[in-house]
């Protein structure tokens, strides 16, 4: 127990049980992921943190393109008049907008809004690109930065500027648009579960929680280790709202003019925040192998120069075998004692550490250390490469199953308001809701819990709203959230 206390002090990481918010920031600092920028609310994503984002980008970009979507880029600056064309949209984003009023030492005739999202500027262009049903569907994705002025910033979770992808599509029919909306939510679910090892609950947002200007918003919600929810991705069925505002029309097969049906969908760098809070521990970051920038770190251990040459040669041989298997590997041969090197890669969440010393070579076995469980074992040199590949899959699955077990054990179906209030102190509450926004708002005011999603399946039989007792045929996931 005393050794554990020393380790925590040495690592400079506050235990989760003592202060969860401070623990989160400590993990970011010790893993060297990001730091605050001179402009309040902005962040500097450091190379290791950006490498995680690049891996998320790579996985997402491939899946997005597999659905037929092409990448493009649209301007950062949007004429202010564009935002006013869709009333609900401008009302939703106006408080968060940064506006440029001067340029080149002169006042602009029309102010420019710094992109909070790109519906307005893209759809003005879509109105020119789309003329006929033959131009549909139009499927566009953009990787970009956006700015939404944040009053209570938190690294990765809520920042004034953040990185994301935003997809925008236009279709000839409502059914096509609805199918696309759900398809992209499925892509996000696959990213979260297969790559980030984070189980998610998917469903539709309530009217008060949907995207400004959308007909419906679908979302995936994840549970963090403090029991709070984190929205990990959204996909919006826009209907014809923006098409009518921006005159996105096409001539159909019968020669009649129609408004297009549209969708938009996006995920951002807050997924890195989700990764941290879903898997990490009091020793630092824990990364799933499928998204880790470095999957394996090899730490050669020596005392004499003769030993050093021997273990470095062995380490390089192992590195080549692992790279030939397509794995991301690093040798840490810095002239430091083994302990500090072990601790650094623990803090950075590298899934597997392989220790190679003179005695290990003599025994014909390397020491393997798992980051997710802390377990160590000796593995025959002949089997080491294949074992590494297999162990990475085991770690990936273990992190997902561990997160799923945690979520399941902290999710309760409740039948009364008192039970709901108790459940949301450290997890999710699944309860019947009548659909009345007044009930939703009252629960939010009194408990700080919101409806994260409405579950897609209807109740087998009508039940009572958890607050007012009114008739309900739908269930909602209530939780406090980030």
GUKEFI-167513 format. One record per residue (C-alpha): x, y, z. Coordinates in pm, 1 decimal. Each point is the difference from the previous one (the first is absolute). Layout:
<sepas>
+----------+----------+----------+
:        u :        v :        w :
+----------+----------+----------+
:        X :        Y :        Z :
...
+----------+----------+----------+
</sepas>
This chain:
<sepas>
+----------+----------+----------+
:        u :        v :        w :
+----------+----------+----------+
:      0.0 :      0.0 :      0.0 :
:    284.5 :    239.3 :     87.1 :
:    162.7 :    -65.8 :   -338.6 :
:   -324.7 :     90.3 :   -176.4 :
:    -11.4 :    332.9 :    183.0 :
:    357.5 :     76.0 :   -100.5 :
:    -76.4 :    -88.1 :   -362.4 :
:   -297.4 :    239.0 :    -15.7 :
:    205.3 :    282.1 :    145.6 :
:    284.9 :    -77.9 :   -237.6 :
:   -233.8 :     -0.2 :   -297.9 :
:   -169.6 :    319.1 :    109.7 :
:   -346.8 :   -142.4 :    -64.3 :
:   -283.1 :     67.2 :    242.2 :
:   -200.1 :   -318.6 :     74.1 :
:   -343.1 :    -12.1 :   -164.1 :
:   -162.9 :    -58.2 :    335.3 :
:    149.9 :    321.9 :    140.7 :
:    -81.8 :    244.6 :   -281.1 :
:   -124.0 :   -132.4 :   -333.6 :
:     30.6 :    332.6 :   -184.5 :
:    358.0 :     52.0 :    116.4 :
:     83.6 :   -361.7 :    -81.7 :
:   -120.2 :     59.0 :   -357.4 :
:    222.4 :    306.3 :    -45.7 :
:    294.2 :   -175.4 :    166.9 :
:    -25.2 :   -291.7 :   -243.5 :
:      3.6 :    241.1 :   -295.5 :
:    307.0 :    176.9 :    138.0 :
:    194.9 :   -313.1 :     96.5 :
:    -78.2 :   -172.8 :   -332.0 :
:    112.0 :    316.9 :   -181.1 :
:   -320.5 :     24.5 :   -204.7 :
:    -90.7 :    369.9 :     10.8 :
:     28.4 :    326.1 :    189.2 :
:   -190.6 :    324.8 :     32.8 :
:     63.6 :    268.7 :   -264.3 :
:     54.3 :    373.7 :     64.2 :
:   -354.2 :     64.3 :   -128.8 :
:   -244.8 :   -107.7 :    269.1 :
:   -203.7 :   -301.9 :   -102.0 :
:    245.1 :   -115.8 :   -266.8 :
:    249.3 :   -284.5 :     27.5 :
:    329.0 :   -111.2 :   -146.3 :
:    -17.8 :   -363.7 :   -107.1 :
:    351.3 :   -138.9 :     47.5 :
:    155.1 :   -258.1 :   -236.1 :
:   -104.7 :   -308.0 :    199.6 :
:   -355.0 :    129.0 :     40.2 :
:    -16.2 :     91.6 :   -368.1 :
:    125.3 :   -347.4 :    -95.4 :
:   -307.1 :   -143.4 :    175.3 :
:   -221.5 :    238.7 :   -199.3 :
:    176.4 :   -103.1 :   -322.4 :
:    -81.2 :   -365.0 :     72.5 :
:   -363.9 :     91.3 :     66.4 :
:      0.1 :    200.1 :   -325.0 :
:    152.1 :   -287.6 :   -193.6 :
:   -257.7 :   -251.3 :    123.6 :
:   -291.0 :    240.3 :    -50.2 :
:    109.5 :    124.5 :   -340.9 :
:     20.5 :   -354.9 :   -133.7 :
:   -346.2 :    -91.1 :    130.4 :
:   -155.2 :    325.1 :   -125.9 :
:    142.6 :    -48.8 :   -349.8 :
:   -123.1 :   -360.0 :     -4.7 :
:   -355.5 :    140.4 :     14.4 :
:     60.6 :    200.5 :   -320.4 :
:     82.2 :    337.5 :    156.5 :
:    273.8 :    228.8 :   -140.2 :
:    212.4 :    250.0 :    192.3 :
:     -4.9 :    371.8 :    -79.4 :
:     87.6 :    325.1 :    175.9 :
:   -211.4 :    312.5 :     51.0 :
:    101.5 :    343.7 :    135.6 :
:     53.9 :     78.4 :    367.0 :
:   -183.8 :    334.0 :    -34.0 :
:   -375.2 :      9.0 :    -57.6 :
:   -197.4 :    315.0 :    -92.3 :
:   -214.5 :     86.4 :    300.9 :
:   -309.6 :     27.2 :   -219.9 :
:     25.5 :   -372.6 :    -80.7 :
:    -60.5 :    -96.9 :    362.4 :
:   -319.5 :    203.6 :     17.2 :
:   -162.7 :   -194.3 :   -285.1 :
:    -97.8 :   -292.5 :    226.7 :
:   -164.2 :    151.8 :    308.8 :
:     31.5 :   -295.2 :    238.0 :
:    362.2 :    -54.7 :   -103.7 :
:    111.1 :    358.7 :     64.3 :
:   -183.3 :      6.7 :    332.1 :
:    182.9 :   -313.9 :    108.5 :
:    348.0 :    117.5 :    -96.0 :
:     -6.7 :    379.8 :     41.3 :
:    123.0 :      0.7 :    363.8 :
:    305.1 :   -211.2 :    -94.3 :
:    107.0 :    186.2 :   -313.9 :
:    324.7 :    190.2 :    -44.4 :
:    -49.3 :    284.7 :   -249.6 :
:    260.7 :    182.3 :   -210.2 :
:    -95.9 :    366.0 :    -47.5 :
:    330.9 :    150.8 :   -119.8 :
:    264.9 :   -110.5 :   -249.7 :
:    293.9 :    178.0 :   -158.4 :
:    -49.4 :    291.9 :    237.5 :
:   -353.9 :     65.0 :   -126.6 :
:   -348.7 :    -82.7 :    116.8 :
:   -159.7 :   -271.1 :   -211.7 :
:   -321.3 :     77.9 :   -187.6 :
:   -136.7 :   -329.2 :    128.1 :
:    144.0 :   -179.3 :    304.2 :
:    128.3 :   -354.9 :    -39.6 :
:    -77.6 :   -274.5 :    249.0 :
:    289.3 :   -233.7 :     79.6 :
:   -131.9 :   -345.6 :    -88.3 :
:   -198.7 :   -154.4 :    290.5 :
:   -125.0 :   -267.2 :   -244.2 :
:    -29.0 :      8.8 :   -379.1 :
:   -363.8 :    -63.4 :    -91.7 :
:    -61.3 :    356.6 :   -111.9 :
:    302.7 :     53.0 :   -223.2 :
:    -13.3 :   -349.8 :   -144.8 :
:   -367.9 :     13.5 :    -84.6 :
:     32.0 :    332.9 :   -178.9 :
:    251.3 :   -180.9 :   -222.5 :
:   -217.4 :   -312.6 :    -21.4 :
:   -274.9 :    218.5 :   -149.9 :
:    235.2 :     63.0 :   -295.0 :
:    139.0 :   -351.7 :    -26.7 :
:   -341.0 :   -170.4 :     -0.2 :
:   -233.0 :     56.6 :   -295.7 :
:   -133.9 :   -342.1 :    -96.8 :
:    -82.4 :   -331.7 :    167.9 :
:    308.6 :   -125.0 :   -185.6 :
:    212.5 :    217.1 :    233.8 :
:   -127.3 :   -195.6 :    300.5 :
:     94.4 :   -132.5 :    241.4 :
:    269.5 :    255.1 :     79.5 :
:    225.0 :   -142.8 :    272.5 :
:    264.9 :    229.9 :    150.2 :
:    225.5 :    -23.3 :    306.0 :
:    233.5 :    264.7 :    138.8 :
:    286.6 :    -26.1 :    250.5 :
:     34.5 :    340.2 :    162.3 :
:     21.5 :    214.3 :    311.2 :
:   -302.7 :    182.6 :    138.6 :
:    -46.4 :    275.9 :    256.6 :
:   -276.4 :     11.4 :    261.7 :
:     68.2 :    242.6 :    282.6 :
:     20.2 :   -209.6 :    315.2 :
:    -60.7 :    155.3 :    341.6 :
:    106.3 :   -307.8 :    200.4 :
:    285.2 :   -156.7 :   -198.7 :
:    150.6 :   -339.9 :     72.9 :
:    281.1 :   -157.7 :   -202.1 :
:   -136.5 :   -218.4 :   -282.2 :
:   -354.4 :     -0.8 :    143.4 :
:    -99.2 :    363.6 :    -47.8 :
:    232.1 :    243.0 :   -174.8 :
:    -65.3 :    318.2 :   -194.7 :
:    183.2 :   -143.2 :   -300.6 :
:     -5.2 :   -371.9 :    -73.6 :
:     67.1 :   -238.0 :   -286.8 :
:   -266.3 :   -217.4 :   -156.0 :
:   -148.1 :   -153.3 :   -309.9 :
:   -337.6 :    114.9 :   -123.4 :
:   -191.2 :   -186.8 :   -265.7 :
:   -274.2 :    160.0 :   -210.1 :
:   -222.9 :   -177.6 :   -249.9 :
:   -292.9 :     81.1 :   -227.7 :
:   -252.7 :   -254.4 :   -129.0 :
:   -299.2 :    -27.4 :   -230.5 :
:   -228.9 :   -163.2 :    256.5 :
:    -72.4 :      9.4 :    371.1 :
:     62.6 :   -374.7 :     32.1 :
:    347.2 :     31.5 :   -152.5 :
:     90.7 :    279.9 :    240.8 :
:   -133.6 :   -192.6 :    300.2 :
:    195.9 :   -308.5 :   -104.9 :
:    319.2 :    204.6 :    -34.0 :
:    -53.3 :    161.4 :    341.5 :
:    -24.1 :   -339.2 :    168.8 :
:    280.6 :   -146.8 :   -210.1 :
:    246.8 :    264.4 :    119.7 :
:   -103.4 :    -50.5 :    361.7 :
:     87.0 :   -366.2 :    -58.0 :
:    344.1 :    104.8 :   -123.1 :
:     52.7 :    201.7 :    318.3 :
:   -111.3 :   -292.7 :    212.7 :
:    250.8 :   -224.6 :   -177.1 :
:    277.2 :    255.1 :     58.9 :
:    -84.2 :     27.1 :    370.3 :
:    -35.9 :   -371.2 :     66.5 :
:    249.7 :   -164.6 :   -239.0 :
:    279.3 :    257.2 :     16.8 :
:    -43.3 :    198.5 :    322.5 :
:   -132.6 :   -302.4 :    194.2 :
:   -279.8 :    216.8 :    140.4 :
:   -350.1 :   -152.8 :     10.8 :
:   -269.1 :    248.2 :    -98.3 :
:   -377.0 :     31.2 :     19.1 :
:   -158.9 :    129.8 :   -319.7 :
:   -333.9 :    172.2 :    -31.8 :
:   -177.8 :    320.8 :    -94.7 :
:     27.0 :    330.7 :    186.3 :
:   -300.6 :    171.6 :    152.8 :
:   -129.9 :    316.6 :   -169.6 :
:    181.9 :    223.9 :    248.4 :
:    331.0 :   -182.4 :    -46.5 :
:     -1.4 :    -31.4 :   -380.5 :
:    228.1 :    197.3 :   -233.4 :
:   -122.7 :    351.3 :    -79.9 :
:   -190.6 :    -19.0 :   -330.3 :
:    -26.8 :   -380.0 :    -14.0 :
:   -317.3 :   -206.8 :    -21.3 :
:    163.8 :   -276.2 :    206.0 :
:    339.2 :    -57.6 :    158.5 :
:    138.5 :   -348.1 :     58.4 :
:    288.5 :    -44.8 :    243.0 :
:    228.5 :   -249.0 :    168.7 :
:     58.8 :     42.7 :    373.2 :
:    284.9 :   -147.9 :    204.5 :
:     39.8 :    -35.8 :    375.7 :
:    316.3 :    132.3 :    161.0 :
:    154.4 :   -145.3 :    316.5 :
:   -174.0 :    257.3 :    220.0 :
:   -338.2 :   -112.1 :   -131.9 :
:    -57.2 :    308.8 :   -215.6 :
:   -100.2 :    -16.7 :   -365.3 :
:    207.1 :    127.4 :   -289.2 :
:   -156.4 :     58.2 :   -341.8 :
:    240.4 :   -179.0 :   -233.6 :
:   -159.7 :     78.7 :   -336.6 :
:   -313.1 :    143.9 :   -160.5 :
:   -180.4 :    -43.4 :   -330.5 :
:   -273.9 :    243.2 :   -100.9 :
:   -299.2 :    -48.9 :   -226.9 :
:    -45.9 :    355.7 :   -128.2 :
:   -307.9 :    -67.5 :   -210.2 :
:    -56.7 :    288.2 :   -244.2 :
:     52.2 :    280.9 :    252.7 :
:    337.2 :    113.1 :   -132.5 :
:    -90.0 :    -81.5 :   -360.9 :
:   -288.6 :    246.9 :     20.4 :
:    215.0 :    261.5 :    172.5 :
:    282.5 :    -28.0 :   -255.8 :
:   -205.0 :    -90.9 :   -306.4 :
:    155.7 :   -344.9 :    -45.7 :
:   -231.3 :   -127.7 :   -276.0 :
:     12.6 :   -259.2 :   -275.3 :
:   -215.8 :    -95.8 :   -295.9 :
:   -128.4 :   -355.1 :     49.8 :
:    -50.8 :   -273.9 :   -261.2 :
:   -345.6 :    138.1 :    -81.1 :
:    129.4 :    350.9 :    -61.9 :
:   -138.4 :    138.8 :    327.4 :
:    208.4 :    220.2 :    228.1 :
:     60.4 :   -143.1 :    348.7 :
:    192.0 :     99.1 :    311.3 :
:    283.7 :   -234.2 :     96.5 :
:     -0.2 :   -204.2 :    321.3 :
:    315.8 :     49.2 :    204.8 :
:    212.6 :   -143.0 :    279.9 :
:    302.4 :    107.3 :    201.7 :
:    213.9 :   -196.7 :    244.9 :
:    322.7 :     42.4 :    195.8 :
:    250.4 :   -111.2 :    263.5 :
:    279.9 :    202.8 :    154.9 :
:    314.0 :     -1.1 :    214.0 :
:   -222.5 :    -46.2 :    305.2 :
:     35.7 :   -370.5 :    -84.8 :
:    350.7 :     26.0 :    147.8 :
:   -160.0 :    121.2 :    322.4 :
:   -231.8 :   -300.3 :    -16.6 :
:    297.7 :   -233.7 :    -43.2 :
:    170.2 :    144.4 :    305.8 :
:   -302.7 :    -18.9 :    226.9 :
:   -122.4 :   -339.4 :   -118.6 :
:    320.7 :   -199.8 :     45.5 :
:    273.8 :    180.2 :    192.2 :
:    101.0 :    -65.3 :    361.3 :
:    197.4 :    156.7 :    283.8 :
:    328.9 :    -85.7 :   -172.6 :
:    -91.7 :    200.0 :   -311.0 :
:   -135.5 :    -48.9 :   -349.9 :
:   -126.2 :   -337.9 :   -121.0 :
:    -42.2 :    -32.2 :   -376.7 :
:   -176.1 :   -268.7 :   -205.7 :
:    248.8 :   -161.4 :   -242.4 :
:   -216.0 :     80.1 :   -305.1 :
:     46.1 :    374.1 :     53.0 :
:    334.3 :     21.1 :    188.3 :
:    276.7 :    190.7 :   -185.6 :
:    252.4 :   -243.5 :    151.0 :
:   -137.5 :   -349.5 :     54.4 :
:    317.9 :   -154.2 :    138.4 :
:    299.6 :    154.3 :    174.5 :
:    317.3 :   -205.5 :     30.8 :
:    215.6 :     95.8 :    298.7 :
:    352.1 :   -145.4 :    -13.3 :
:    162.7 :    -34.1 :    343.0 :
:    375.2 :    -13.3 :     54.4 :
:    278.4 :     67.0 :    250.3 :
:    323.3 :    -31.2 :   -199.3 :
:     82.1 :    125.9 :   -349.4 :
:     37.5 :   -360.0 :   -110.6 :
:   -353.0 :    -73.2 :    122.2 :
:   -126.2 :    314.3 :   -171.7 :
:    121.6 :   -107.8 :   -344.1 :
:   -151.8 :   -342.8 :     49.6 :
:   -346.6 :    111.3 :    116.1 :
:    -22.1 :    278.9 :   -261.1 :
:     67.5 :   -249.7 :   -278.2 :
:   -266.1 :   -231.8 :    144.2 :
:   -244.5 :    291.9 :     34.9 :
:     49.7 :    103.9 :   -362.2 :
:    -60.8 :   -356.2 :   -114.0 :
:   -325.4 :    -10.3 :    194.3 :
:    -99.6 :    342.9 :   -130.5 :
:     40.5 :   -117.9 :   -360.2 :
:   -212.1 :   -310.1 :     58.6 :
:   -279.8 :    208.0 :    150.4 :
:     13.2 :    265.8 :   -271.8 :
:    -18.8 :   -276.8 :   -260.3 :
:   -332.4 :    -91.8 :    163.0 :
:   -120.6 :    357.9 :    -56.3 :
:     31.5 :    110.0 :    362.2 :
:    107.1 :    342.1 :    127.0 :
:    314.5 :    -51.9 :    210.2 :
:    253.2 :    218.0 :    180.4 :
:    331.6 :    -91.5 :    164.0 :
:     79.0 :    214.2 :    304.4 :
:    378.5 :    -25.6 :     24.0 :
:     55.0 :    327.0 :    185.6 :
:    281.2 :      0.4 :    253.8 :
:   -238.7 :     -7.1 :    295.3 :
:    -67.0 :   -257.7 :    268.0 :
:   -276.3 :   -248.7 :    -90.8 :
:   -243.9 :    132.6 :    264.1 :
:    -45.7 :    352.3 :   -142.8 :
:    -36.0 :   -143.2 :   -350.4 :
:   -262.6 :   -249.1 :    115.8 :
:   -193.5 :    277.4 :    176.8 :
:      4.0 :    230.9 :   -302.3 :
:   -160.3 :   -254.5 :   -231.8 :
:   -246.3 :    -96.8 :    271.2 :
:   -107.3 :    363.4 :     21.9 :
:    -33.5 :     13.3 :   -379.0 :
:   -220.6 :   -307.5 :     -8.7 :
:    201.4 :   -219.6 :   -237.2 :
:   -186.7 :   -334.8 :     -1.7 :
:    302.5 :   -233.7 :     20.3 :
:    348.5 :     46.4 :    144.5 :
:    266.5 :   -258.3 :    -84.6 :
:    303.9 :     -6.2 :    228.2 :
:    318.1 :   -150.9 :   -143.6 :
:    305.1 :    -47.1 :    222.8 :
:    307.1 :   -228.1 :     -9.5 :
:   -162.0 :   -254.2 :    233.5 :
:   -316.6 :     -4.3 :   -213.3 :
:    207.2 :    -85.1 :   -307.0 :
:    179.7 :   -276.1 :    191.1 :
:   -334.0 :   -146.0 :    113.5 :
:   -136.8 :     24.8 :   -353.7 :
:   -304.1 :    203.9 :    109.6 :
:    -98.9 :    367.6 :      6.5 :
:   -201.6 :    167.8 :    274.4 :
:   -340.9 :    124.6 :   -121.5 :
:   -190.1 :    261.2 :    205.1 :
:   -365.3 :     84.4 :    -74.8 :
:   -110.3 :    359.0 :     55.1 :
:   -368.5 :    -85.7 :     46.3 :
:     47.2 :   -248.0 :    286.2 :
:    360.1 :     54.3 :    110.3 :
:     65.5 :   -373.1 :    -35.8 :
:    347.0 :   -124.3 :    -96.3 :
:    105.5 :   -328.8 :   -155.4 :
:    300.8 :   -158.2 :   -166.9 :
:    -49.3 :    -96.4 :   -363.3 :
:    232.7 :   -216.2 :   -207.2 :
:    203.5 :    201.6 :   -250.2 :
:   -113.2 :   -231.4 :   -280.9 :
:   -366.0 :     69.8 :     78.5 :
:     35.8 :    367.3 :     95.4 :
:   -103.1 :    162.2 :   -330.0 :
:   -317.4 :   -202.3 :    -52.8 :
:    -83.4 :     24.0 :    369.8 :
:     23.0 :    380.3 :    -19.5 :
:   -251.8 :     14.3 :   -282.7 :
:   -237.4 :   -230.5 :    187.4 :
:     40.3 :    190.0 :    327.8 :
:    -89.9 :    331.3 :   -165.7 :
:   -334.0 :   -150.3 :   -106.1 :
:    -54.4 :   -130.8 :    353.0 :
:     70.5 :    345.0 :    148.1 :
:   -234.1 :    170.1 :   -249.2 :
:   -282.3 :   -238.8 :     89.0 :
:     70.7 :     23.0 :    372.5 :
:    -25.1 :    379.7 :      0.2 :
:   -333.6 :    -14.1 :   -180.3 :
:   -141.4 :   -272.0 :    226.4 :
:    125.6 :    180.3 :    310.5 :
:   -169.5 :    322.5 :   -109.8 :
:   -318.6 :   -185.4 :    -89.1 :
:     -9.1 :   -175.9 :    337.9 :
:     49.7 :    334.9 :    174.8 :
:   -282.5 :    161.7 :   -197.8 :
:   -236.4 :   -290.4 :     60.2 :
:     69.3 :      1.3 :    373.3 :
:    -63.1 :    376.6 :     15.8 :
:   -321.3 :      5.5 :   -206.2 :
:   -336.4 :    -45.8 :    169.3 :
:   -354.3 :    -26.3 :   -127.9 :
:   -205.3 :    215.0 :    234.8 :
:   -371.3 :     38.0 :     61.1 :
:    -12.4 :    299.7 :    231.5 :
:    147.2 :    348.9 :     14.8 :
:    182.2 :    -80.4 :    325.6 :
:    162.6 :   -301.1 :   -164.8 :
:    102.6 :    217.2 :   -295.4 :
:    163.6 :    258.3 :    227.6 :
:    191.9 :   -274.1 :    176.6 :
:    111.5 :   -172.2 :   -322.4 :
:    138.1 :    311.9 :   -170.3 :
:    236.9 :     74.9 :    289.7 :
:    239.2 :   -251.5 :   -151.4 :
:   -134.6 :   -137.1 :   -323.4 :
:   -286.2 :    -21.1 :   -249.4 :
:   -369.6 :    -24.5 :     79.5 :
:   -236.9 :   -152.8 :   -255.7 :
:   -351.0 :    127.4 :     60.5 :
:   -332.2 :     57.5 :   -172.2 :
:    -64.4 :    356.2 :   -117.5 :
:   -329.2 :    142.2 :   -123.5 :
:    157.9 :    218.1 :   -270.3 :
:    -91.2 :    329.8 :    168.2 :
:    287.1 :    250.5 :     -9.9 :
:   -117.9 :    143.0 :    333.4 :
:     70.7 :   -330.2 :    175.6 :
:    337.5 :    -21.4 :   -172.2 :
:     91.0 :    354.2 :    107.3 :
:   -110.6 :    -53.4 :    359.5 :
:    213.5 :   -312.6 :     31.8 :
:    295.3 :    193.0 :   -143.1 :
:    -48.7 :    291.8 :    240.7 :
:    -36.2 :   -220.0 :    306.4 :
:    260.8 :   -268.4 :    -72.7 :
:    231.5 :    147.7 :   -269.9 :
:    -71.3 :   -316.0 :   -200.0 :
:   -111.6 :     20.4 :   -362.0 :
:   -150.5 :   -244.9 :   -243.7 :
:    303.6 :   -136.1 :   -179.9 :
:   -199.2 :   -204.5 :   -253.6 :
:   -342.9 :   -150.5 :    -44.5 :
:     37.8 :   -373.9 :    -45.5 :
:   -102.9 :   -109.7 :   -351.5 :
:   -234.7 :   -280.3 :    102.7 :
:   -347.1 :     87.2 :    122.2 :
:   -111.6 :   -141.9 :    333.3 :
:   -185.5 :   -330.6 :    -25.0 :
:   -289.1 :    156.5 :    187.0 :
:    -78.5 :    359.5 :    105.6 :
:    143.0 :    108.3 :    331.4 :
:     13.1 :    312.8 :    215.4 :
:    231.6 :    300.2 :    -31.3 :
:    261.3 :     -9.3 :    275.9 :
:    -87.6 :    357.0 :    103.7 :
:   -365.3 :     84.3 :    -69.8 :
:   -149.4 :   -348.2 :    -22.9 :
:   -144.1 :     72.4 :   -344.8 :
:    -28.5 :   -267.7 :   -268.4 :
:    330.1 :    -99.3 :   -162.3 :
:     96.1 :   -246.8 :   -272.0 :
:    365.7 :    104.2 :    -19.4 :
:    302.4 :    -33.6 :    224.3 :
:    279.7 :    251.8 :     40.2 :
:    355.7 :    -19.7 :    127.8 :
:     49.2 :    268.7 :    265.5 :
:    347.9 :    100.9 :    118.5 :
:    221.0 :    287.0 :     99.5 :
:    231.6 :     75.9 :   -286.0 :
:    315.6 :    167.3 :   -126.2 :
+----------+----------+----------+
</sepas>
